[in-house]
């Protein structure tokens, strides 16, 4: 067998466990999932989030978000590290050269009689070296670098859908705050009219101070709530503007949360889809793959390194003549005594692999739990909203009847105020429930792993 053949045969050896995609048992269906086919994660995000103002906001986020931009550069840097890790698989070439100009004297006397004590000399040459990857250490390092690069790429995808969810739910929250502010302003107007009426009736002795104080308290509470809501709106608008790479300012929006109640039943697909779609799980899988390769690197470190070298060039003792030369050689280096460092390194890499495996499995369980919880939440919120709508309708009826009774002289206007104090909080709570229900759509879409491919 030739030396080259022996090298080829030997370099086929790779130490360490071969990578196998982890198998994680998942349920056949999601808890709380309805009967249906397909998976909403298959849809482009524009088909799921159809509000034009929201689409414009998300487009700016994807194009201008600084965190996304930074992570894109990290992805490219990780790809370059793969090239760096792969480079030892190939020979390296280098060159060297020297030149000198001086007088060959010692104490004023020529050291060597060259006829002329003034000499010029130099050297120029090239060298090549190649470390043989006999035990697969470099190939395992390449595998680790490739997995790490894929992990960063999946982190970028995960950031995309995380921003989508954050911005979409923030946009819907703005619609909720707008609705609550409208209700608060209506209540302020109603309480103000009631207070004016009670003040007039108090002067006439029709009502006592209790009714006046109750109206004053209701109006003051509503007046305090309005600027608090305006503050929340401005703060949320500034946050969404920042995510979109904009200066702080108004966020254009339209529509109402009630429209989301008529959304059709969502299709969640099967739980196994989540393992292949969700970028956070895919990132954990690549981290596990990198940790697996690092075990191989640690095992290969027990064995010696063998490198081949070759040199060639010219030497110029003086300008009148030159000498050419070449050489080849082999270097063998390996550990003899490391005071347990190599053994500890292998053990540490194996523990790191087990930790990465646990992280991956926990990510899968978290994903299953998130999707199931959102499906149940959406289902139950439909019931909650239906009951809250009934409560609001009943309160509206009591307010209307109280006004009729007051006009006909059957009751005091205080009865109207008492029912209004129940109506307006119920209306604001209904707006909050509608927001929670609407937010289930972008939440579930991203939890299923939708959005990052588009």
C-alpha positions in Angstrom: 0.0 0.0 0.0 1.3 3.5 -0.9 1.8 6.2 1.7 -1.0 8.2 0.0 -3.4 5.2 0.2 -2.6 4.8 3.9 -3.3 8.4 4.5 -6.7 8.2 2.8 -7.6 5.0 4.7 -6.6 6.6 8.0 -8.4 9.9 7.5 -11.7 8.0 7.1 -11.6 7.4 10.9 -13.7 9.8 13.0 -14.0 9.5 16.7 -17.0 10.4 18.8 -20.7 9.6 18.5 -22.3 10.1 15.2 -25.2 12.7 15.1 -28.7 11.4 15.3 -31.7 13.6 15.3 -33.3 13.4 18.7 -36.6 11.6 19.0 -39.1 13.2 21.3 -42.5 11.7 22.0 -45.4 14.1 21.4 -49.1 13.7 21.7 -51.2 12.8 18.6 -53.3 16.0 18.9 -53.1 19.3 20.9 -55.2 19.6 24.0 -58.0 22.0 23.1 -57.6 21.7 19.4 -60.8 21.5 17.3 -61.4 19.1 14.5 -59.9 20.4 11.3 -57.3 19.8 8.6 -54.3 21.8 7.7 -52.1 24.1 9.8 -52.4 27.9 9.9 -48.6 28.1 10.2 -48.6 27.1 6.5 -50.1 30.5 5.6 -48.0 33.6 4.8 -48.3 36.0 7.7 -50.1 38.5 5.4 -53.0 36.0 5.1 -53.2 35.7 8.9 -52.7 39.3 9.9 -54.9 41.1 7.3 -55.1 44.6 8.8 -53.3 46.9 6.4 -52.0 49.2 9.0 -50.6 46.3 11.0 -49.0 44.9 7.8 -47.3 48.2 7.1 -46.0 48.3 10.7 -44.7 44.7 10.5 -43.0 45.4 7.1 -41.1 48.3 8.8 -40.1 46.0 11.7 -38.7 43.3 9.3 -36.8 45.9 7.3 -35.6 48.3 10.0 -35.5 46.6 13.4 -31.9 47.0 14.8 -31.9 43.7 16.8 -32.8 41.9 13.6 -30.0 43.7 11.8 -27.4 42.8 14.4 -28.4 39.2 14.4 -28.2 39.0 10.6 -24.5 40.1 10.9 -24.0 37.4 13.6 -25.4 34.8 11.2 -22.9 35.9 8.6 -20.0 35.9 11.1 -21.0 32.4 12.1 -20.8 31.2 8.5 -17.3 32.6 8.3 -16.3 30.7 11.4 -17.3 27.5 9.5 -14.8 28.4 6.7 -12.1 29.0 9.4 -12.9 25.6 11.0 -12.7 23.8 7.6 -9.4 25.4 6.5 -7.1 22.9 8.4 -8.5 20.1 6.1 -6.4 21.6 3.3 -2.7 22.2 3.0 -1.4 25.7 3.9 1.2 27.6 1.8 3.5 30.3 2.9 6.5 32.3 1.8 9.5 33.9 3.5 12.3 36.1 2.5 15.3 37.9 4.1 17.9 40.4 2.9 20.9 41.9 4.5 23.6 44.4 3.7 26.7 44.8 5.8 30.5 44.7 6.4 32.1 41.4 7.3 34.5 42.7 10.0 35.4 42.1 13.6 37.4 44.7 15.4 38.3 46.3 12.1 39.6 43.1 10.6 37.7 41.0 8.0 36.3 37.8 9.6 36.6 35.9 6.3 38.9 36.9 3.5 36.3 37.5 0.8 38.4 40.1 -1.1 35.8 42.7 -0.2 34.5 43.0 3.4 31.2 44.6 2.2 28.6 41.8 1.5 25.0 41.5 0.5 23.0 38.3 1.2 19.4 37.1 1.1 17.0 34.2 1.1 13.6 33.5 -0.6 11.5 30.4 -0.3 8.1 28.8 0.0 6.8 26.3 2.5 3.8 24.0 2.7 2.3 22.1 5.6 -0.7 19.8 6.1 -1.9 18.4 9.4 -3.5 15.1 8.7 -7.0 14.7 10.2 -6.3 11.1 11.2 -8.8 10.9 14.0 -11.5 13.2 12.6 -10.8 16.0 15.1 -11.0 18.8 12.5 -14.1 17.3 10.9 -15.8 17.2 14.2 -14.8 20.9 14.7 -16.3 21.7 11.3 -19.5 19.9 12.3 -19.7 21.8 15.5 -19.1 25.1 13.7 -21.8 24.3 11.1 -24.3 23.4 13.8 -23.5 26.6 15.6 -24.0 28.6 12.5 -27.4 26.9 11.9 -28.3 27.7 15.5 -27.6 31.4 15.0 -29.7 31.3 11.8 -32.6 29.7 13.7 -32.2 32.3 16.4 -32.7 35.0 13.7 -35.9 33.2 12.5 -37.1 33.0 16.1 -36.5 36.7 16.6 -38.5 37.4 13.5 -41.6 35.6 14.8 -41.1 36.9 18.3 -41.2 40.5 17.0 -44.2 39.6 14.9 -46.1 38.4 17.9 -45.0 41.3 20.1 -45.9 43.9 17.5 -49.2 42.3 16.5 -50.4 41.9 20.1 -49.2 45.4 20.8 -51.2 46.7 17.9 -54.3 44.9 19.1 -53.7 46.2 22.6 -53.8 49.7 21.2 -57.3 49.0 19.7 -58.3 47.8 23.2 -57.0 51.0 24.9 -58.7 53.1 22.3 -62.0 51.4 23.1 -61.5 51.8 26.8 -60.6 55.5 26.4 -63.8 56.0 24.4 -65.8 54.4 27.1 -64.1 56.4 29.8 -64.8 59.7 28.0 -68.4 58.7 27.6 -68.6 57.9 31.3 -67.0 61.3 32.1 -69.6 63.1 30.0 -72.4 61.1 31.7 -71.0 61.6 35.2 -70.6 65.3 34.6 -74.2 65.6 33.6 -75.2 63.7 36.7 -73.1 65.9 38.9 -74.6 69.1 37.4 -78.1 67.7 38.0 -77.4 66.7 41.6 -75.9 70.1 42.3 -79.1 71.8 41.1 -81.2 69.3 43.0 -79.1 69.8 46.1 -79.7 73.6 46.0 -83.4 72.9 45.8 -83.2 70.4 48.6 -84.3 67.4 46.5 -81.1 65.4 47.1 -78.7 65.4 50.0 -74.9 65.6 50.0 -74.5 61.8 49.6 -75.7 61.9 46.0 -73.6 64.9 45.2 -70.5 63.3 46.7 -71.2 60.0 44.8 -71.4 61.8 41.5 -68.2 63.8 42.3 -66.3 60.6 43.1 -67.5 58.9 39.9 -66.5 61.8 37.7 -63.1 62.2 39.4 -62.3 58.5 39.0 -63.1 58.7 35.3 -61.1 61.9 34.9 -58.1 60.2 36.5 -58.5 57.1 34.3 -58.5 59.0 31.0 -54.9 60.4 31.3 -53.7 57.1 32.6 -55.1 55.4 29.5 -53.6 58.1 27.3 -50.2 57.5 28.9 -50.4 53.8 28.2 -51.3 54.5 24.6 -48.4 56.9 24.1 -46.0 54.5 25.8 -47.1 51.6 23.7 -47.0 53.6 20.5 -43.4 54.6 21.3 -42.4 51.0 21.9 -43.9 49.8 18.7 -42.3 52.7 16.8 -38.9 51.7 18.3 -39.4 48.1 17.2 -40.2 49.4 13.6 -37.1 51.5 13.5 -39.1 54.7 13.6 -38.9 57.8 15.7 -41.5 57.8 18.6 -44.9 58.8 17.2 -48.4 57.9 16.4 -49.2 54.4 15.2 -51.8 54.4 12.4 -54.6 51.9 13.2 -58.2 51.1 12.2 -60.9 48.6 12.8 -62.2 47.2 16.0 -61.6 44.1 18.2 -65.1 42.9 17.8 -64.4 42.0 14.2 -62.0 39.3 15.4 -64.8 37.5 17.1 -66.1 36.3 13.7 -62.8 34.7 12.8 -63.1 31.1 11.6 -61.8 28.1 13.5 -58.1 28.0 13.4 -56.3 24.8 12.3 -53.3 23.9 14.5 -52.2 20.8 12.6 -50.5 18.0 14.6 -48.0 18.5 17.5 -45.2 16.9 15.5 -45.3 19.8 13.1 -44.0 22.1 15.9 -40.7 20.2 16.1 -39.9 20.9 12.5 -41.4 24.4 12.3 -40.5 26.3 15.5 -37.1 28.0 15.1 -36.5 28.0 18.9 -36.7 24.2 18.9 -34.6 24.0 15.7 -32.0 26.2 17.4 -31.9 23.9 20.4 -31.5 20.9 18.1 -28.5 22.5 16.4 -27.0 23.3 19.8 -27.3 19.7 20.7 -25.7 18.7 17.4 -22.8 21.0 18.1 -22.4 19.6 21.6 -22.4 16.1 20.1 -19.5 17.0 17.8 -17.5 18.6 20.6 -17.5 15.2 22.3 -15.8 13.8 19.2 -13.2 16.7 19.3 -12.5 15.9 23.0 -11.9 12.1 22.2 -9.7 12.9 19.3 -7.5 15.0 21.5 -6.1 11.9 23.1 -4.4 10.9 19.9 -1.2 12.4 18.3 -1.2 15.0 15.6 0.8 14.3 12.4 1.7 17.0 10.0 3.6 17.0 6.7 5.9 19.9 5.8 7.8 20.8 2.6 10.2 23.7 1.9 12.0 25.0 -1.0 13.9 28.2 -2.1 17.1 30.0 -2.8 19.8 31.4 -0.6 22.1 34.2 -1.7 25.4 34.3 0.4 26.4 37.2 -1.9 25.2 38.7 -5.2 27.6 36.6 -7.2 26.2 33.2 -6.5 23.1 31.4 -5.1 22.3 28.1 -3.6 18.9 26.3 -4.1 17.5 23.8 -1.7 14.4 21.8 -0.6 13.3 19.6 2.1 10.3 17.5 3.3 9.5 16.2 6.7 6.9 15.0 9.1 6.1 16.1 12.6 4.5 14.0 15.3 3.2 15.5 18.5 1.0 14.0 21.2 0.1 14.1 24.9 2.0 12.0 27.4 0.9 13.5 30.8 -1.8 16.2 31.1 -2.7 15.8 34.8 -6.2 14.7 33.9 -7.0 17.6 31.6 -8.0 15.5 28.6 -10.1 13.2 30.7 -11.8 16.1 32.4 -12.4 17.8 29.0 -14.1 14.7 27.6 -16.3 14.4 30.7 -17.2 18.1 30.5 -18.2 17.8 26.8 -20.4 14.8 27.6 -22.1 16.7 30.4 -22.6 19.7 28.1 -24.2 17.3 25.6 -26.6 16.0 28.2 -27.4 19.6 29.3 -28.1 20.5 25.6 -30.3 17.4 25.3 -32.3 18.5 28.4 -32.6 22.0 27.0 -34.0 20.6 23.7 -36.5 18.4 25.4 -37.6 21.3 27.7 -38.1 23.5 24.6 -40.3 20.8 23.0 -42.4 20.5 26.2 -42.7 24.3 26.5 -43.9 24.5 22.9 -46.5 21.8 23.4 -47.7 23.6 26.6 -47.9 27.0 24.9 -49.9 25.9 21.9 -52.3 23.8 24.1 -52.8 26.7 26.5 -53.6 29.2 23.7 -56.0 26.8 22.1 -57.9 26.3 25.4 -57.7 30.1 26.1 -59.2 30.9 22.7 -62.0 28.4 23.2 -62.8 29.6 26.7 -62.6 33.2 25.8 -65.4 32.7 23.3 -67.6 31.7 26.2 -66.3 34.5 28.4 -67.0 37.1 25.8 -70.6 35.7 25.2 -71.4 36.0 28.9 -69.8 39.4 29.3 -71.8 40.7 26.3 -74.9 39.5 28.0 -73.8 41.3 31.2 -73.2 44.5 29.3 -76.5 44.3 27.5 -78.3 43.8 30.8 -76.5 46.8 32.4 -77.4 48.9 29.4 -81.0 47.8 29.9 -80.9 48.7 33.6 -79.5 52.2 32.8 -82.2 52.7 30.2 -85.0 51.6 32.5 -83.6 53.7 35.4 -83.7 56.7 33.2 -87.3 55.9 32.2 -88.3 55.4 35.9 -86.6 58.8 36.7 -88.5 60.6 33.9 -91.8 59.1 35.1 -91.0 60.1 38.7 -90.8 56.5 40.1 -87.2 56.8 41.2 -84.4 59.3 41.9 -81.6 59.9 39.4 -79.2 58.3 41.9 -80.6 54.9 40.6 -79.3 55.9 37.1 -75.8 56.7 38.5 -75.7 53.4 40.5 -76.4 51.4 37.3 -73.9 53.4 35.3 -71.2 52.6 37.8 -71.7 49.0 36.9 -72.1 49.5 33.1 -69.0 51.3 32.3 -66.5 48.9 34.0 -68.3 46.0 32.4 -67.9 47.6 29.0 -64.1 48.1 29.6 -63.8 44.5 30.8 -65.5 43.4 27.6 -62.9 45.3 25.5 -60.2 43.6 27.5 -61.7 40.1 26.8 -62.0 40.9 23.1 -58.3 41.9 23.1 -57.3 38.7 24.7 -59.3 36.7 22.2 -57.9 38.6 19.2 -54.4 38.3 20.5 -54.7 34.5 20.3 -54.4 34.6 16.5 -50.9 36.1 16.3 -49.9 34.2 19.4 -51.0 30.8 18.2 -49.6 31.5 14.7 -46.1 32.1 16.0 -46.3 29.3 18.6 -47.0 26.9 15.7 -43.9 28.2 14.0 -45.5 30.3 11.3 -44.3 33.5 9.8 -40.5 33.3 9.6 -40.3 31.6 6.2 -42.1 34.5 4.6 
